[in-house]
Amino acid sequence: MLPRLHIFNAPKSVAFALALGALFVASPQQAGAQVTAFKQAVAETGSRDDDIAKFYRAQNFEGVWTGPDEIHQARRAALLDALRRAGDHGLPVARYDADALERQMRNARSARDLGMIEVEMTRMFLQYARDIQSGALVPQKVVSAIKREVSYTDRAELISGLLSARPAAYLRSLAPRTIEYSNLMKQKMLLQEQALRGGWGPTVNASSVEPGQSDAAVIALRNRLMVMGYLERSNAKTYDKSISAAVEAFQKAHGLEADGVAGSGTIKELNESIESRLKSVLVAMERERWLKKERGARHILVNIPDFTAKIVDDGRVTFETRSVVGANRSDRPTPEFSDMMSHMVINPSWYVPRSIVVNEYLPALRNNPNAVRHIEITDSRGRKVNRSTANFARYSARNFPYSMRQPPSRSNALGLVKFMFPNKYNIYLHDTPSKSLFNREVRAFSHGCVRLSDPFDFAEALLSRQEADPMGFFKAQLRTGRESRVNLETKVPIHIIYRTAFTDARGNLNFRRDIYGRDARIWDALQKAGVALNSVQG
């Protein structure tokens, strides 16, 4: 009869892992048999996963977790601790099930049991490492418009890293090491703590509240702003200047028109629950794991629901402008991806995308050959088509043989400059003659590209690294009226992201509307994977 394995005799805690001991055997023959049983269990259990099987073959099927020595104890303790803290990162705790792993350890009675535990710990480590490094979800499986290529560390490299480092420190190092991720994690904890204290109190039961007003709605507004941190302690019963200033600060942090008046849109955002905000933060943390690459010392950041484009230098925003993004229609939302901006085109022609040609312009041409006169129609050899002799009525979307182009001009759909990072989605940043749209609070109107409110200043900021007089150089090119390409001597990384929760330079939370409903779908997928809010209140 084999002796019992002395594994767990301590109270239920991470300290259990430290009690996992060696096999106590009565003879060398029994020792050899148990080693063989352990290795057979490792080989059989590990064979279900090619990477794990390959690793243990190279190890001669020896364990890295279940031995009696201090390094094995340290690995066990570090892994169990990390799995128990996975919820701090908004990861699906149930996916790792540290409690089940502990029960398996406690109930081990044979070398074979120990071998199965060994492989299970490696499997859980690899799952956790991948999730915390690169996300618990595969983005394109949840939202097809997320074109981001998530990078995954080779699994053999993960195991090698663990074996060559201090286990606890290595496991801590796996999470994104960006300032944004740290800020989001901190804000998540603050929101959870506030939820345990009762949330933000009663909602404001009014369609709107205006300066000078004195009633129960003002008191509810005042109290909610105080708890949220936008207003100092106050006994005001009238909507005074201090409340107006607090409302304005709240509006700025939520992408609203900052007029200090609590209109219907502001009230709606004020009444959002902590639960709702926590979901946004957890989704933002998952998105940050997808974008774990170096963004670049200088990079361009376009946040779709924030309707902004920014130039960031060494972590500091040095330029910012309003943007218009793709409309919320099936064929128009702006996709998410990263690329390298290589050049700008001054006085650009607009080569009309095929989808616009056949879906919007061709129907008009069928009715009237002289429709959309500002657009040139050209054949496959680039020759201008004579509208008076062309029979557009004979063509369908499938067989329309012509291309369409709008020559450079102030009325050109691209305005007077476009900024290029050639990509298969045909997305770029550009000027626009439709300036009034930048005054809107929600600016989702384009066919997918990103329009800039201040394109000339954006061009100047980009050219400042290579021209002594960047604006002078730009305007000289502009005055020619001719289409010209200007290469950026150093390409600039551009990241088109989608964040409804993000932090500012001071680490404070900002929220934006989920204009395409993408974050709602990501949250649903996270929840199905096992992510929980840990019972919060509004």
C-alpha positions, 0 to 999 in steps of 0.5 A: 500500500502506498503511503498518503501524500502529505499535501494539505493540512493547513487552513484554507488559504494560499498557504496550502500550497506551501504544505505540498510535500514530497512522497514518503516512501518505504523503499527505493523500489516504491520510490521508483514506481511512484516516479514512474507513475508520476511521469506517466500521468504527466505524459498522458494528461499533457498529451491533450495539449501539444505545447504542454506535451512538448514542454514536459518531453523536454523536461523528461516529464519532471515536475516544475510545480509539485516538488518539495523544494522552495522554488516549487513551493514559491511557484505554487503559492504565486500561481494560486495567489495570482489566480485568486486576484484575477478578478482585480484585473476584470478577468473571468475568475471561474475560468481558472477556478483556484478553489477546484485546484486546491481541492484537487491538491488536498485530495491527492493520494497517489503519484498519479494524482500528483502528476495530473495536478502538475499538468493542470497547474501548467495549463492554468498558468498558460491560460491566465498568462495569455488572458492577462497579457493579451485579453480574455477574448479574441476581439474580432470574434466579438466585434468584426470591426475591430481589426486589431492584430493582438500579439500573443507571447509564445507559450514556451516563452511564457513557461521559460520566463516563469522558470527563470524568474522569481515566480511572484514577480514574473506573474505580476509582470504579465499585466500591461505595464501602461499608465492607462492600465494602472489608472483604470485598475485604480479607478475600478477599485475606487468605484467598487469601494464607492458601491459598497458605501451605497453608490452615488445616492438617489438619481435625479428625478427630472428631465432637466434642471436649470440654474436658479431652480430650487426644488428636490431635483436640485438637492438630488443633483447637488448630492450626486455631484458631491458623492461623485467628486465634482462638488465640494460639500454644500448645503445649497438648495438653489442651483447656484454658481458652484453647482453650475461649475460642478455640472460643467466639470461633469460635462467635460468629463463625459464629452458633453457640451460644457454649458453648466446646465443640466439638460436631458443629456446631462441628466441621463449621464448623471443617472448612470449607475456605478454598475454601468460605469464599472462595465465600461472600465472593465471593457477598457481594461480588456481593450488595453490588454489587446493594445499591449504594443508600444504606442511610440514615443510620438504617436497619433491617437484617435478615440472614436467615441471621444470624437478627437484626434491627438498627437502624443509626445512622450506620454503628453498630449501636444496637439488635439482636435475635434473629429468626425467619425463614421456614421452608425450604419452597417457600412460606415462605422470607423474600424479599429486598428493601428498603422503607420502614418507615412505621408500627407497629400495637399490639394488631394483629389477624391477618388470616390470609393466604389461603394459610394459610386454604385450605391449613391451616385449611380442611381442619381446618374440613371435619372439624370446624366448631369447629376453630381457635376462636380465629380469627373467620370473616367473609363478604365484608361483614365479618359473623361466620359462624355455624359451626354453620350453615356447611357447610365441607365444600362448599368447596374451596381455589378457592371458599372464600368467607370470610376469617379474622381473629384479634382482638388478644390476647396469644395472637395470632399476631402478638403485641402489635405489628407493624412495617409497610412495606407491600409486595406480598409481605405481609412485615412484622416482628412480635412472637410468642407462641412465644418458645421458638423464639428459643433455637434456633440455627437459627431458620427457622420462620415463614410468611415474615414476620420475628418479633422476640425483643424487639419492645417494645424495638425499638418503643422504639428506633423511637419514641425519635426522636419521643416524650419517653417512648417506652416509656411511650407504647408501653405506654399504647397497649398497655394499651388492648387496642385495635388502634391505628396509630402512624405513624413521623414519619420513615420508616425504610429497611429492607433484608432481606438474605441474607449468609452472609459479612459483616464486623463493626464491626472488619472481621473476617469472620463466616460463617453457614449457607446456610439456603435454599441461595441462595448456592450457586446464586449461586456456581454462576451466578458460576462459569458466568459465569467467576468463579474462585477462583484455585486455593486449598487448604483 
